[in-house]
Each structure stands twice: as C-alpha cells, then as structure tokens.
Amino acid sequence: MTETTWLDATAQADLVRRGDVSAAELVEAAIGRIEAVNPRLDAVIRTRFDQARAEAAGDLPDGPFRGVPILFKDLGCTVEGELTAFGVGPMREVAWTETSYLAEAFRAAGFVPLGRTNVPEMGTTVTTEARSFPAARNPWDPGHSTGGSSGGSAAAVASGMVPAAHANDGGGSIRIP
C-alpha cells in the first residue's frame, strides 16, 4: 500500500478516487497510527474502530473526501447513539439523541470518523487538560500540553494519526495549538 501517514485529506481522497488505495486501507493505516502514537499523546479519548471498519468496507457517500479518516472533537459534532462527554467526566457515558448538522456534513463529504479527540471541560480553558481525562500532549514535546480546546485534534493531525480532525474556535481553540 502507498504510504499515507503524512498525506493531507485531499491527497488521500485522490488516492481513493484513483483506486490506488481503498477506504478500508486508509482506515486501517490510521487506526494503526493511533494505536502506536496515542498512548504517548492522549489526543484520542474514545475510539469507534469497529464501526469505522464496517463503514469503510460498505457504501460510503461519494463526497470529495470519500474514505478519508477523520476524528471528531469531543465537543459538539454529536452522533446519535454515540458517547460525547464535552470533556466532562460524569458525562462520559451520555449517548446523544441526535446527529448534529456538522457530523452529517462530514459524513456526506465521505469522511470516516474513527473516534473523539481530547478537550478541556466544555472547551473553557486554553489548555487541553480536563480533570476527568488525561492531558493531551504536544507531539514535539510530550512534556507540554497542546493548548486550546482543539488541542487533541491538533495533536492527532500533527502526529500523523489522521489527515484531518474536527476543531472549532470560540476563543483561540484552533489558533492556540
């Protein structure tokens, strides 16, 4: 298989479109990278690998990012029936009752979500250090936090776990990491 770790989402989608790799191969490569790198960074706090494998092997929407792995931030971007804690430990077992417009849009574009990235409680601090989850670590210096509420997403992309991850910014959450 073509080495995909450092290819961006557009390049990975192009490989799928050309038939050089399958969505299933991209998903497996990203899962392998998450399993290898995440124990050091704690960027990903929840996975959905079995569901992602099934989705990648099935009929994906023919969007511009068909088959490309993505991670959703654990703040917003909810999916019906899936757990999303917003960084709050007591909410870690809350299954959402509906899918957000944003999650629907990512899926319609063809992305395959692999899990959730680390955030501080309700995204209210400038470091990705929730009390109920381990701190997300900077890939270049794991002795430091990533910063911002999108720090888990930033660490996941910067370390090559996935080519893209959901992030949002209300006060520096994308700009700080």
Residue, then its C-alpha position, 0 to 999 in steps of 0.5 A: m500500500t502507498e504510504t499515507t501517514w503524512l498525506d493531507a485529506t485531499a491527497q488521500a481522497d485522490l488516492v481513493r478516487r484513483g483506486d490506488v488505495s481503498a477506504a478500508e486501507l486508509v482506515e486501517a493505516a490510521i487506526g494503526r497510527i493511533e494505536a502506536v502514537n496515542p498512548r504517548l499523546d492522549a489526543v484520542i479519548r474514545t475510539r469507534f474502530d469497529q464501526a469505522r471498519a464496517e463503514a469503510a468496507g460498505d457504501l460510503p457517500d461519494g463526497p470529495f473526501r470519500g474514505v478519508p479518516i477523520l476524528f471528531k472533537d469531543l465537543g459538539c459534532t454529536v452522533e446519535g447513539e454515540l458517547t460525547a462527554f464535552g470533556v466532562g467526566p460524569m458525562r462520559e457515558v451520555a449517548w446523544t439523541e441526535t446527529s448534529y448538522l456538522a457530523e452529517a456534513f462530514r459524513a456526506a463529504g465521505f469522511v470516516p470518523l474513527g473516534r473523539t479527540n481530547v478537550p478541556e471541560m466544555g472547551t473553557t480553558v486554553t489548555t487541553e487538560a480536563r480533570s476527568f481525562p488525561a492531558a493531551r500532549n504536544p507531539w514535539d514535546p510530550g512534556h507540554s500540553t497542546g493548548g486550546s480546546s482543539g488541542g487533541s485534534a491538533a495533536a492527532v493531525a500533527s502526529g500523523m494519526v489522521p489527515a484531518a480532525h474536527a476543531n472549532d474556535g470560540g476563543g483561540s481553540i484552533r489558533i492556540p495549538 
